[in-house]
Amino acid sequence: MQYIPNILFSIALIAGIGYFTQNIRKVIRNIKLGHDVDASDHKSQRWSNVFRIALGQSKMVVRPIPGLLHLFVYIGFVIINIEVLEIIIDGIFGTHRIFSKVLPAGLYNFLIASFEILALLVLIGVILFWTRRNVQRLQRFWKPEMKGWPKNDGNFILYFEMILMTLFLVMNATDSHFQSLNSGNIVSQLIKPLFNNFSENTIHVIEQSAWWLHILGILIFLNYLYFSKHLHILLAFPNTFYGKLTPKGQFNNLESVTNEVKMMMDPNVDPFAAQPESTEAPAKFGASDVQDLSWVNLLNAYTCTECGRCTSECPANQTGKKLSPRKIMMDTRDRLEEVGKNIDANKGEFKPDGKQLLDDYITREELWACTTCNACVEACPVSIDPLSIIMDMRQYLVMEQSAAPTELNVAMTNIENNGAPWPYNQMDRLNWKNEN
């Protein structure tokens, strides 16, 4: 009978980690649905971005107040979960605070004191985040796309973190042996008096309940990440590693089209002579669905935390246009999840469902509202690039459907006929230089 708690704990641990692993495999599978691109160059710069942006939070602290709060929550939540290792060992082997017996007393007390201070900072941070979201009601959290699940998801995560940090502190405060040491209990000793009127047996029950709820809560939280925008806790690191390194104003060119243009403009090439085979043209120009995007784009979609910094900086959105870079990423992820479920339901094969990212999720009005200013790319704290998705979908509209707006069609026709976007005869196109 004494081993039943250890067995139950081991079952819960295996089930929690197993379900999480299964879902992460789905994420990886879905990301690999995108076409291949080489993002392995300049490794030193990429690792620098990981340490500077993902670990160092350099783009978060551009806005000092939320940046500082996020830093508390981020560092606190990561470091406090080191304590989970002790809980796992205790749960499997039936020990109690095993690290207090194997680590030097001074080191263990320092770690616990650090955990308690950080737990308090995390608790303060998430309460302030909840206040900013629900009381202060910052505009970027109340955009049209932030309804239903996206709105509730942000609050659920905050509630999770509040509960987990509270359970950790209560667990320490009601651990009579730990409190008797009077070392490392910097915060929990202030909570301990709340339980002075309880019997020793009741306090022990509270301590054990907090212990179980804390570890089970962490396992639930771990598996909740797959369904939540907070998957970025894990994906921010690979996403910043594979982030775009070329200048933000530089767009990708299709090699097949570039070679054709170069050949047409080369005065030494006879257009009527047989030409060597050029790069094979892609099956589709641009993107109309998630499978047409690169795997980096799809990794971006899963990494988006829906913070709205991109949308708050977007000049098109600020002037009332329908474009929201955050919605572009949310729609891409939603469609990718839909495609993934389709594959699961059809034994690993995608069965056409009559839907696509273009029109069914992202409208043409949104795509053409973009000014390509890269403000959204600059603002993203984890190196997400909504603009590349917009440009790929625009390319599909222009090159596959000839569905550009009238103004753009006129400009392209003038370039083709007159060598300039204006409706001037080629002989007159340089007359502007003679004007005063």
C-alpha positions in Angstrom: 0.0 0.0 0.0 2.8 2.4 0.7 3.9 2.3 -2.9 0.5 3.2 -4.4 1.2 7.0 -4.4 4.5 6.4 -6.2 2.8 4.2 -8.8 0.0 6.7 -9.3 2.5 9.5 -9.6 4.5 7.5 -12.2 1.4 6.7 -14.2 0.4 10.4 -14.3 4.0 11.4 -15.2 4.2 8.9 -18.1 0.7 9.8 -19.4 1.4 13.5 -19.3 4.8 13.4 -21.0 3.5 10.8 -23.5 0.5 12.9 -24.6 2.7 16.0 -24.8 5.2 14.1 -27.0 2.4 12.9 -29.3 1.2 16.4 -29.8 4.6 17.8 -30.4 5.1 15.2 -33.1 2.0 16.5 -34.8 3.4 20.1 -34.6 6.6 18.9 -36.3 4.7 17.0 -38.9 2.6 20.0 -39.7 5.5 22.3 -40.0 7.2 19.9 -42.4 4.2 20.3 -44.7 5.8 23.5 -45.9 8.2 23.5 -48.8 11.9 23.3 -48.0 14.1 26.3 -47.6 17.7 26.5 -46.5 18.0 28.3 -43.2 21.2 26.8 -42.0 23.7 29.5 -43.1 25.4 32.0 -40.8 25.2 29.8 -37.8 27.1 32.2 -35.5 24.6 35.0 -36.2 21.7 32.7 -35.8 23.0 31.5 -32.4 23.6 35.1 -31.4 19.9 35.8 -32.2 18.8 33.0 -30.0 20.8 34.2 -27.0 20.0 37.9 -27.6 16.3 37.7 -28.6 14.9 34.5 -27.2 17.0 34.2 -24.0 17.9 37.8 -23.6 14.4 39.2 -24.3 16.1 42.1 -26.1 13.0 43.0 -28.2 10.6 42.6 -25.3 12.2 45.4 -23.2 11.8 47.9 -26.0 8.5 48.6 -24.1 10.0 48.8 -20.6 7.0 48.1 -18.3 5.6 45.0 -20.1 9.1 44.0 -20.9 10.2 44.0 -17.3 7.1 42.2 -16.2 7.6 39.6 -18.9 11.2 39.2 -17.8 10.0 38.4 -14.2 7.5 35.9 -15.4 9.8 34.3 -18.0 12.9 33.9 -15.7 10.8 33.0 -12.7 8.7 30.4 -14.5 11.8 28.8 -16.1 14.0 28.7 -13.0 11.2 27.7 -10.6 10.6 24.6 -12.7 14.0 23.4 -11.8 12.3 22.5 -8.6 10.0 20.2 -10.6 13.0 17.8 -10.9 13.1 17.4 -7.2 9.3 16.8 -7.1 9.6 14.1 -9.8 12.3 12.3 -7.9 10.4 12.5 -4.7 7.2 11.3 -6.5 8.9 8.3 -8.1 11.0 7.1 -5.1 8.9 8.3 -2.2 11.5 10.6 -0.8 10.9 14.1 0.6 12.9 17.1 -0.6 15.7 14.8 -1.8 17.9 17.7 -2.8 18.1 19.0 0.7 19.9 15.7 1.6 22.3 15.6 -1.4 23.1 19.3 -1.9 25.1 21.5 0.5 22.7 23.1 2.9 23.7 26.6 1.9 23.2 25.9 -1.8 19.8 24.3 -1.3 18.6 27.1 0.9 19.8 29.6 -1.6 17.9 27.8 -4.4 14.7 27.6 -2.4 14.9 31.3 -1.4 15.5 32.2 -5.1 12.5 30.1 -6.1 10.2 31.7 -3.5 11.3 35.3 -4.5 10.8 34.5 -8.2 7.4 32.8 -7.5 6.2 36.0 -5.8 7.5 38.1 -8.7 5.8 35.8 -11.2 2.5 36.1 -9.2 2.8 39.9 -9.1 3.7 39.9 -12.9 0.7 37.8 -14.0 -1.7 39.8 -11.9 -0.5 43.0 -13.5 -0.7 41.4 -16.9 -4.3 40.3 -16.2 -5.1 43.9 -15.1 -3.6 45.4 -18.3 -5.6 42.9 -20.4 -9.0 43.0 -18.6 -9.2 46.2 -16.5 -7.0 48.7 -18.4 -8.2 46.9 -21.6 -5.2 47.8 -23.9 -6.4 48.2 -27.4 -4.2 45.6 -29.0 -5.9 42.9 -26.8 -9.4 43.9 -28.0 -8.9 43.9 -31.8 -11.6 42.0 -33.9 -9.5 38.8 -34.1 -9.2 38.6 -30.3 -12.6 37.1 -29.7 -13.7 33.7 -28.4 -10.8 31.3 -27.8 -7.9 33.7 -28.5 -9.3 36.1 -25.9 -10.0 33.4 -23.3 -6.7 31.6 -23.9 -4.7 34.6 -22.7 -6.6 34.7 -19.5 -6.5 30.9 -19.0 -2.7 31.0 -19.1 -2.6 33.8 -16.5 -4.9 31.8 -14.2 -2.7 28.7 -14.6 0.4 30.6 -13.6 -1.3 32.3 -10.6 -2.5 28.9 -9.3 0.8 27.2 -9.8 2.8 29.9 -8.0 0.3 30.0 -5.2 0.4 26.2 -4.8 4.2 26.3 -4.7 4.3 28.9 -1.9 1.5 27.1 0.1 3.4 23.8 -0.3 6.4 25.4 1.3 4.5 27.2 3.9 2.8 24.1 5.2 5.9 21.8 5.1 6.6 21.7 8.8 10.1 20.2 8.4 11.1 22.8 5.9 9.8 25.6 7.9 11.6 24.3 11.1 14.9 24.7 9.3 14.1 28.5 9.0 16.4 28.8 6.0 15.3 29.6 2.4 11.7 30.2 3.4 11.9 33.9 2.7 8.4 34.2 1.4 6.6 31.1 2.7 7.4 32.1 6.3 5.1 35.1 5.8 2.3 32.8 4.7 2.8 30.2 7.4 0.9 32.2 10.1 -2.3 31.7 8.0 -2.2 28.0 9.1 -1.4 28.4 12.8 -4.9 27.5 13.9 -4.9 24.3 11.9 -4.0 20.9 13.5 -0.7 19.3 12.5 -2.6 16.6 10.6 -4.6 19.2 8.6 -1.5 21.1 7.7 0.1 17.9 6.5 -3.0 17.2 4.3 -2.8 20.7 2.9 0.9 20.3 2.1 0.4 17.0 0.4 -2.6 18.4 -1.6 -0.6 21.4 -2.7 2.3 19.1 -3.7 0.0 16.9 -5.8 -2.0 19.8 -7.4 1.3 21.6 -8.2 2.9 18.7 -10.1 -0.4 17.7 -11.8 -1.0 21.3 -12.7 2.4 21.5 -14.3 1.6 18.4 -16.4 -1.7 19.8 -17.4 -0.1 23.1 -18.3 2.5 21.3 -20.3 -0.1 19.6 -22.4 -2.2 22.8 -22.6 0.6 24.4 -24.5 -0.2 22.5 -27.7 -3.7 24.0 -27.8 -2.5 27.5 -26.7 -0.7 30.5 -28.1 1.9 29.8 -25.4 3.5 27.1 -27.5 6.0 29.9 -28.1 7.5 29.1 -24.7 9.2 26.2 -26.6 9.2 27.4 -30.2 10.7 30.9 -29.6 14.2 29.4 -29.6 14.1 27.5 -33.0 12.1 30.4 -34.4 14.7 33.0 -33.6 17.4 30.6 -34.8 15.8 30.2 -38.2 14.6 33.8 -38.5 15.3 35.9 -41.6 18.8 37.3 -41.7 18.7 39.2 -45.0 17.8 43.0 -44.9 14.1 43.5 -44.1 13.5 45.3 -47.4 14.9 42.4 -49.5 12.3 40.1 -51.1 12.8 36.7 -52.4 12.9 36.3 -56.2 11.9 33.1 -58.0 15.0 31.8 -59.7 13.2 30.6 -62.8 11.7 34.1 -63.4 15.0 35.9 -62.6 16.8 33.8 -65.1 14.2 34.5 -67.8 14.4 38.3 -67.2 18.2 38.3 -67.2 18.2 36.5 -70.5 15.7 38.9 -72.0 17.8 41.9 -70.9 21.1 40.5 -72.1 22.1 42.2 -75.4 24.4 39.4 -76.2 21.7 36.7 -76.2 19.9 35.9 -79.4 16.2 35.6 -78.4 15.6 33.3 -81.4 18.5 31.0 -80.7 18.1 27.8 -78.7 18.8 28.5 -75.1 20.1 26.2 -72.4 17.6 24.7 -70.0 16.9 27.1 -67.2 15.8 26.4 -63.7 12.7 24.3 -63.6 9.6 26.5 -62.9 7.7 25.8 -59.7 4.4 23.9 -59.9 2.7 27.0 -58.5 3.8 30.6 -58.3 3.3 32.0 -54.8 1.0 30.5 -52.2 -2.7 30.0 -51.9 -2.6 27.4 -49.0 -0.4 26.5 -46.1 1.4 23.7 -48.1 2.7 26.4 -50.5 4.4 28.3 -47.7 7.9 27.5 -46.4 8.4 25.4 -43.3 9.8 28.5 -41.7 6.5 30.4 -42.3 4.7 27.5 -40.6 7.1 27.5 -37.7 6.4 31.3 -37.4 2.6 30.6 -37.3 3.0 28.1 -34.4 5.4 30.5 -32.6 3.0 33.5 -32.6 2.0 34.5 -29.1 -0.7 36.8 -30.3 0.8 39.7 -28.3 -0.4 42.2 -31.0 2.8 44.2 -31.1 2.9 43.7 -34.9 -0.7 44.9 -35.4 -0.2 47.9 -33.0 2.7 49.1 -35.2 1.0 48.4 -38.6 0.2 51.7 -40.4 -2.5 50.0 -42.4 -4.3 48.8 -39.3 -3.9 52.2 -37.6 -5.7 53.8 -40.5 -8.7 51.5 -40.3 -7.7 48.9 -42.9 -8.7 45.3 -42.3 -5.1 44.1 -42.3 -3.8 42.8 -39.0 -0.4 41.0 -39.2 -1.4 39.1 -36.0 -4.5 37.8 -37.7 -2.4 36.7 -40.7 -0.4 34.4 -38.4 -3.4 33.2 -36.4 -5.2 32.3 -39.7 -2.2 30.5 -41.0 -1.9 28.4 -37.8 -5.7 27.7 -37.8 -5.6 26.5 -41.4 -2.5 24.4 -40.7 -4.2 22.8 -37.7 -7.2 22.1 -40.0 -5.0 20.5 -42.6 -3.3 18.4 -39.8 -6.6 17.1 -38.6 -7.6 16.2 -42.1 -4.4 14.2 -42.4 -5.0 12.5 -39.1 -8.6 11.6 -40.2 -7.4 10.2 -43.5 -4.6 7.9 -42.3 -1.7 10.2 -43.1 -3.0 11.5 -46.5 -4.5 15.0 -47.1 -7.9 14.8 -48.7 -8.9 18.0 -50.5 -11.5 19.7 -48.5 -12.5 22.5 -50.8 -10.8 25.1 -48.6 -7.6 27.1 -48.7 -5.8 29.8 -46.8 -6.6 32.4 -49.4 -10.2 33.6 -49.3 -11.4 31.1 -46.7 -9.1 32.5 -44.0 -7.3 35.5 -45.4 -9.1 37.9 -47.6 -7.6 39.7 -50.7 -8.5 43.0 -49.1 -6.2 42.2 -46.2 -3.3 41.2 -48.5 -3.5 44.4 -50.6 -3.8 46.7 -47.6 -0.2 45.9 -46.7 2.3 48.7 -47.4 5.3 46.3 -47.1 6.9 48.6 -44.6 8.2 45.8 -42.3 6.9 47.5 -39.2 5.3 44.2 -38.1 8.6 42.3 -38.6 10.6 44.8 -36.7 8.1 44.8 -33.8 7.8 41.0 -33.3 9.7 40.0 -30.1 10.4 36.4 -31.5 11.4 37.1 -35.1 8.2 36.2 -36.9 7.8 37.5 -40.5 4.1 38.0 -41.4 5.2 40.0 -44.5 6.7 37.0 -46.2 3.3 35.2 -46.1 1.6 38.2 -47.4 4.0 38.6 -50.3 3.8 34.9 -51.3 0.0 35.1 -51.4 0.2 38.3 -53.4 2.5 36.6 -55.8 0.0 33.8 -56.3 -2.8 36.4 -57.0 -0.7 38.2 -59.6 1.1 35.3 -61.4 -1.5 32.6 -61.1 -4.8 34.5 -61.2 -3.9 37.9 -62.8 -5.9 39.2 -59.9 -4.0 42.3 -58.9 -5.9 45.6 -58.1 -6.6 47.8 -61.0 -4.0 50.4 -60.0 -1.3 47.8 -60.0 -2.4 46.2 -63.3 -2.2 49.7 -64.9 1.3 50.3 -63.5 2.5 46.8 -64.7 1.0 47.4 -68.2 2.8 50.7 -68.4 6.1 49.1 -67.4 5.6 46.5 -70.0 4.7 48.9 -72.8 6.6 52.1 -71.8 9.4 51.0 -69.5 8.0 53.0 -66.7 4.9 52.9 -64.4 3.5 56.1 -65.8 1.4 56.4 -69.1 4.1 58.2 -71.1 5.6 57.3 -74.4 9.0 55.9 -74.1 10.4 58.9 -76.0 8.9 61.2 -73.4 9.6 59.2 -70.2 12.7 61.4 -69.3 11.1 64.7 -69.9 10.6 65.2 -66.2 14.3 66.0 -65.8 13.8 69.2 -67.9 11.1 70.6 -65.7 12.0 73.3 -63.2 
